[in-house]
Amino acid sequence: MADIRYSPQYSGRFIWEMRANQLSQLLDAKRRAGISLLDLTESNPTRSGITYPSAQLLEAIADPGWLVYEPTSAGLPRAREAVAAYYAARGYSVSPERVLLTASTSEAYSYLFKLLADPGDEVLVPRPSYPLFEFLAGLEAVQPVHYSLAYHGEWRIDFDSLGAALTPRTRAVVIVNPNNPTGSFLKRDECAQLMELCRANGLSLISDEVFSDFVSPATAKGNLVRSVVDETGVLTFSLSGLSKVAGLPQVKAGWIAVSGPPDACRDALSRLELIADTYLSVSSLVQHAMPRLLELGAAMQTAIQIRVQRNLSHLQAALAADSPARVLAAEGGWYATLEIPRNRSEEQWALELLELDNVIVQPGYFYDFEREAYLVLSLLTPEHTFAAGVARVLARVAG
Ligand SMILES: Cc1ncc(COP(=O)(O)O)c(C=O)c1O
């Protein structure tokens, strides 16, 4: 991407220097030279060798209903009902009236920041987490402020840091459940504490649940909160979409499910509808196909889950007892976090792995880990690539 700096000709939102870093420069050079690379960062399911039911997916968009344009701000009833059915299958009762469609989870964030925050207001976002928050918030002129997740054998919210991050300008707390890349779910006691903090401070809760169907089979599920979509005490927005739920990021279909005190829900929904009505961004074609795409999504989810589990098992088995690396415990999601020795910086490790071993990994600082040194590996990577890449990573860190 070209360098983008502040210029008085443009809005002050553009505070990012987009200059290519050393890692992306080296990657470009390797690719230009035609060198074969083992990419352990692949997180696009459509490029990961997962088999999709192509004929059925194409049939799903053949519904002639979409030939007539019926603008509806919150989305067509059939699509919203399909989302309600998705939750019902997971044991949650969500009325379709509480669902508002968006083109993606990213768009859902932009609606929610418009709904909840004035320019300069703050939203609390976890750290480490999804690197897009800086842009999603910044482009709405909202300030993302970090609170910490701490690892002590499992990841948990550091409530001291959450409390310390509160200011009179805080408008909402964002959780990613399970978090990307740590794969950590919200625990029941954390959920209760979080709701109390939001209630006491008049904050809304935004819960990004795009990975919540991907629970590791080894996880004791009793203590995990899979979704906060049934929350009644605090105004809560649960986000998800076909991108992860059905492994279809290219379809561009997501949603916001609103829960909380009934009057607050009604009020928030009518404001959200006004925002959505301004853009009407979800295509009719997608809305008509949504019930079928969600049905078909179950098969893609299973295929992704199998891939993720196999790669994770391989990684765990490949780690010798005397390896200086360890995999951090995760309860779900699509990623593994590998803790590696701190005798080099994450950037040096990632550069060395690319330069000497032709392996692409993500350094932890991409996700704002508070300390070094971590590498993030995508468990969606094709299995043979993953196994070969992991062998090289482990050999390199073993020195
Ligand atoms: C935590 C999280 N939320 C949202 C998204 C993006 O979802 P969408 O494609 O619906 O914008 C991603 C994509 O990787 C993600 O990791």
PDBQT file of the ligand as one rigid body, heavy atoms in Angstrom, charges set to zero:
ROOT
HETATM    1  C1  LIG A 401     -12.179 -10.973  15.071  1.00  0.00    +0.000 C 
HETATM    2  C2  LIG A 401     -12.631 -10.700  13.673  1.00  0.00    +0.000 A 
HETATM    3  N1  LIG A 401     -13.752 -10.001  13.456  1.00  0.00    +0.000 NA
HETATM    4  C3  LIG A 401     -14.182  -9.747  12.207  1.00  0.00    +0.000 A 
HETATM    5  C4  LIG A 401     -13.495 -10.198  11.114  1.00  0.00    +0.000 A 
HETATM    6  C5  LIG A 401     -13.955  -9.857   9.738  1.00  0.00    +0.000 C 
HETATM    7  O1  LIG A 401     -15.202 -10.319   9.477  1.00  0.00    +0.000 OA
HETATM    8  P1  LIG A 401     -15.979  -9.764   8.189  1.00  0.00    +0.000 P 
HETATM    9  O2  LIG A 401     -15.409 -10.465   7.005  1.00  0.00    +0.000 OA
HETATM   10  O3  LIG A 401     -17.391 -10.162   8.484  1.00  0.00    +0.000 OA
HETATM   11  O4  LIG A 401     -15.784  -8.293   8.173  1.00  0.00    +0.000 OA
HETATM   12  C6  LIG A 401     -12.318 -10.918  11.285  1.00  0.00    +0.000 A 
HETATM   13  C7  LIG A 401     -11.554 -11.368  10.119  1.00  0.00    +0.000 C 
HETATM   14  O5  LIG A 401     -10.521 -11.994  10.208  1.00  0.00    +0.000 OA
HETATM   15  C8  LIG A 401     -11.872 -11.178  12.591  1.00  0.00    +0.000 A 
HETATM   16  O6  LIG A 401     -10.734 -11.845  12.805  1.00  0.00    +0.000 OA
ENDROOT
TORSDOF 0
